[in-house]
Amino acid sequence: IPGYLQMNLMQDENTEYVMDIDKSLLAEGYALAAMFNINADQIIVLKAKDKASAKGVQAALEATLEAQEQVWSQYLPDQHEKVKNNIIEQKGLYFLYVTYGAPENIVTAFNNAFK
């Protein structure tokens, strides 16, 4: 997708651009994030290694949201609105993090994957 980074968080280097997470907590992790600092869009899908790792994954996603909040609250108001509407969802060991213009559409797709 032009203008976006597509990352396998388990294999790609420099994943700190998207989020800071201990990879030992993960079984899988993928991200789609805007390449340029004028767009806050981030969609991250993670699978925790096990139930014990899920709390660490949740904490990393909350820290990612906090970092986005700090950046965008002082930068671009329209992008900050996206961050304020961020959604973090969990289904079992799977997590979804969405900062996007219509996050509920991504959440619907995520939830439909479990039906």
Beta strands, then each sheet from edge to edge (+ up, - down):
strand 1: 4-8
strand 2: 26-34
strand 3: 42-48
strand 4: 87-91
strand 5: 94-99
sheet 1: 1+ 2- 3+ 5- 4+
end
